[in-house]
Amino acid sequence: MSAAMSCKNTDRIPPDLSDAWPRARPSPPRRSSSLHKVVIAKLRPLPFQYLWSVWHSKPDDKGQYIVKTLVENVGDIGAFYRIFNNVPWNEIKQKDSIHIFRSGVRPLWEDAENQGGGRWLIRVRPESDRAVRVWEEICILCCGGELQAAIAQGLWIHSNGPIRTL
């Protein structure tokens, strides 16, 4: 009786599903770096509207300023921070200047793009550690195309404490 009963019950048991599905295979080795490049390109930060160049100027022994390009064609926020995070800010002397200009424009009054232009001079107390943070935020606003709007609304800077207005 038990043999007959087991035959009836086996009709209701579904077939073994492990045979119906293909066996799991290990993932194939990467065929080329093209897939990797596609993924990285999709993860890449959005580009700035313009390319930017970073310049350094300092006075020489005769009081004339020497201007040299540090980096050209900064095109996105990732490139900006790769540069910004590697500048030895504590080694920049008091009369040295760091300039950020659209690529193709030199930080000289003689450059056609600068004729009729001006400059912003922002002073931060030397004993505070806010100078680098202020510079960072101004650069980001400038490269991101938001500096003019921020100035029109009253430029604000985050510091370790509350938000401050310049």
C-alpha positions in Angstrom: 0.0 0.0 0.0 2.8 2.4 0.7 4.3 1.7 -2.8 1.0 2.6 -4.5 0.6 5.6 -2.3 4.0 6.9 -3.2 3.2 6.5 -6.9 0.2 8.7 -6.6 2.1 11.3 -4.7 4.9 11.5 -7.2 2.5 12.6 -10.0 2.0 15.9 -8.1 5.6 16.6 -7.4 7.1 19.0 -9.9 10.1 17.9 -11.8 13.5 18.8 -10.4 14.0 22.5 -11.5 17.7 22.4 -11.2 17.9 20.4 -14.4 15.6 22.9 -16.2 17.8 25.9 -15.7 21.3 26.2 -17.1 24.1 25.9 -14.6 25.6 29.1 -13.4 28.8 30.0 -15.1 31.5 32.2 -13.8 31.5 35.6 -15.4 33.7 35.8 -18.5 37.0 37.6 -18.3 36.9 41.3 -19.4 37.2 41.2 -23.1 38.8 44.7 -23.4 39.0 47.9 -21.5 36.3 49.4 -23.7 33.5 48.4 -21.4 35.5 49.9 -18.5 35.9 53.2 -20.4 32.2 53.3 -21.2 31.4 52.9 -17.5 33.9 55.5 -16.4 32.6 57.9 -19.1 29.1 57.6 -17.7 30.3 58.2 -14.2 32.4 61.2 -15.2 31.3 64.5 -13.6 29.4 67.0 -15.7 31.7 69.4 -17.6 32.0 73.1 -16.8 30.6 75.4 -19.5 34.1 76.6 -20.2 37.6 75.2 -19.9 39.7 76.9 -17.3 43.4 77.5 -16.8 45.2 78.0 -13.5 48.1 80.5 -13.3 50.7 81.5 -10.7 52.3 84.9 -10.6 54.9 86.2 -8.2 57.2 89.3 -8.2 60.8 88.8 -9.2 63.8 90.7 -7.7 63.1 93.8 -9.8 59.4 94.0 -8.8 58.1 92.7 -12.1 55.6 89.9 -12.0 56.4 86.5 -13.5 53.4 84.7 -14.7 53.4 81.0 -15.5 50.7 78.5 -16.3 50.2 75.7 -13.7 47.4 73.8 -15.4 45.4 74.2 -18.6 42.0 73.0 -19.7 40.3 72.2 -16.4 37.0 70.9 -17.7 35.0 69.5 -14.8 34.8 69.4 -11.0 36.9 66.3 -10.7 39.8 67.9 -12.5 39.4 71.0 -10.4 39.7 69.1 -7.2 42.6 67.0 -8.4 44.5 70.3 -8.8 43.0 72.1 -5.8 43.7 69.3 -3.3 47.3 69.1 -4.4 48.3 72.8 -4.2 50.6 73.4 -1.2 48.6 76.4 0.0 50.8 77.0 3.0 53.8 77.6 0.7 52.2 80.4 -1.3 53.9 83.6 -0.2 52.0 86.8 0.6 52.6 88.6 -2.7 52.1 85.5 -4.9 48.8 85.2 -6.7 46.9 82.2 -8.1 44.6 83.1 -11.0 41.8 81.1 -12.7 40.9 82.3 -16.2 39.0 80.8 -19.0 41.4 78.9 -21.2 42.9 81.1 -23.9 42.8 84.2 -21.6 46.1 85.2 -19.9 46.1 87.0 -16.5 47.5 90.2 -18.0 45.8 93.5 -18.6 47.2 93.5 -22.1 45.1 90.4 -23.0 42.2 91.6 -25.3 39.7 89.7 -23.1 40.8 91.7 -20.0 40.6 95.2 -21.5 37.9 97.2 -19.8 37.8 94.4 -17.1 38.5 94.6 -13.4 39.4 92.4 -10.5 38.1 91.3 -7.2 40.3 91.6 -4.2 39.2 89.6 -1.2 41.1 89.9 2.0 40.8 87.2 4.7 42.4 87.5 8.1 45.7 85.7 8.0 45.3 84.1 11.4 42.1 82.3 10.2 42.2 79.0 8.3 39.3 80.3 6.2 41.4 81.7 3.3 41.7 78.3 1.5 38.0 77.6 2.1 37.0 81.1 0.8 39.2 80.6 -2.3 37.8 77.1 -2.9 34.2 78.3 -2.9 34.9 81.3 -5.1 36.7 79.1 -7.6 33.9 76.6 -7.7 31.3 79.4 -8.1 33.4 80.9 -10.9 34.1 77.7 -12.8 30.5 76.5 -12.4 29.1 79.8 -13.8 27.4 80.8 -10.6 29.8 83.5 -9.2 28.0 86.5 -10.7 24.6 85.3 -9.4 26.2 84.7 -5.9 27.6 88.2 -5.8 24.3 89.7 -6.9 22.6 87.9 -4.1 25.3 88.6 -1.5 28.2 86.2 -1.6 28.2 83.8 1.3 30.9 81.4 2.5 30.7 78.4 4.7 33.3 78.2 7.4 33.7 76.0 10.4 31.1 78.1 12.1 27.9 79.7 10.8 27.5 80.9 7.3 29.2 84.3 6.8 28.5 87.0 4.3 31.3 88.9 2.5 
